[in-house]
Amino acid sequence: MPTHQLDHANLSRMVECGSVLATHIVGQPGGWAIQVDVNHQEHVLVAQRSGNVRLFKKFETLVAYLLDIGIDHFEVDTSAFDRDQTSTYQRPDRAQALRRAHEAAAYDAWFAEQVDASLQDPTPSLEDEEVQRLFAARRAELKARIR
């Protein structure tokens, strides 16, 4: 595996400038990686956030990605590809994160409904002075019971 790394932005720029001499798709356990020859040095595409080698699970997705950035010729090396490991790749953390996001959105909608219902409630509200007088009477009653 090459030691030089490229992220999506740099790879796109190099393709636009015509610096990419060759592109190789390398099968690996877990998916497909992209290697490019830039100025006779091999570079590998890495994920922007993690810095790990970017693996594509589906070959079709990889081809679409390459076409979108302007690469239409490449070589494919399947010698290390493991189709069994690709099909078992899962992201349970994403399912949990999506579940939490849906729960939060549902709570936000419920809360907005409650606030709207409260604002639209035709029941007459009490003036501040009236509320203070009522609570002062309650406090006095409680203090009397404590003594």
N, C-alpha and C positions, 0 to 999 in steps of 0.2 A: 504494500500500500504506500502511495506517495506521502512524503512528509509535508509538502506544501498544501495549504488549504485555501479554498475560495468559498465565499458565501454567495448567495443568489445575486446580490447587487454587483459584486465584482465580476462574477461570471458573465452577467448580462453586458456589462461595459466592455469586457474583453471580446465578447462575440461581436458587438457593434463595431469595435475597432479593427476586427479581423485578426486578432492576436491568437485565436484558437486554431492550432494547426491540425489537431485530430481529437476525436472524442471516442472514449471507450466506455461501454456499459459493462460493469463487472458484477456478476452474480455472487451473492454472499448469503450465508445463513441469515434469514430474516428479510431479504429483499434484494434490491438492485442499487448499486452505487454508480456515480458518474465520475469518471476521471477524464481530464482534458490535458492536452499537451500545449503548453503556452511557452514560447521561446525555448523549445526543446527541454522543458522541465515539466514533469507530471504533477498535476494538482488534483485534489479531490474536493468535491462539493460537500460542504458541511452545513448543518442547520444553524441558523442565525442565533437562536437563543442558547442552545446547549453547547454548540461547538463540536458536537459529535458528527460522524459521517452521516450524511443525509441518505436514508434508505427509502426507496419506493417499494411498497408492497406489490403493486400491480405494474406490470410492464407497460400496459396501455397508458397509465397515468404518467409514467416516465417519458414515453414517446411524446405525449401531448405537451409535457413541460418543455422538452427539448425543442419541439416545433415552435412553441410560443416565444422562446427566446432567440430563435433563428438558427438552430442547429438541425439540419435535415439528413446528415450523413454521420454514421457512427458504426463502430465495431462492437460485437457482443461476445463476452467471455462467460460461458455458463459452467466452467469447470468446478467452481466452488459453490454454486447455487444449490440450496436445499429447499425444495418445494414444500416439504412437510413442515419445516419450521416457519415458513412464510404464512401458511394457512392457520397456524395456531397463535400468531401474534395478536395480542389483545391489549386494550387500554382500559382496565377497570376503573382507574382513577378518573377518566373522562366521563364515564357513565355516572359516577357519583357526583362529579362537579355539575353535570347537566341536571341531575335530579335536584341538587341544592338550588340551582338557578331557577328551575321551574317552581320549586316551593317558595322561593323568595318573591318571584313575580306574582304568584297566586296570593301570597300574603299582602303584597303591596296593593293589588287590586281590591282585596277585601278591606284593607285599611282605608283606601280612598273612598270606597262605598260607605263605610261607617262614618267618615268625616262628612261626606256629602249629605248623608241622611241626617246627621246631627245639625248641620247648617240649615237644612230644609225643614226641620221639625217645627210644626206650627204651635207647639206648646209654648205658652208665654214664659219668658225667662225672668228671673228675679234681678232687681237692681242690686248693685254692689252694697249699698247701705243696708238694704233689707237682709242680704246674706250675712253681713257682718253682725247685725243685730241678732239674727237667729243663732249664729255660732257663739256669740257672747253669752246668750242665755243658756246654751248647752254647756259651755265651760263653767258658768256659775253653778248650774245644777250639779255637774260632776264634782266640782270642788266641795259643794255642800255635802254630797254623799260620802266623800272621802273623809270629812271631818266628823 
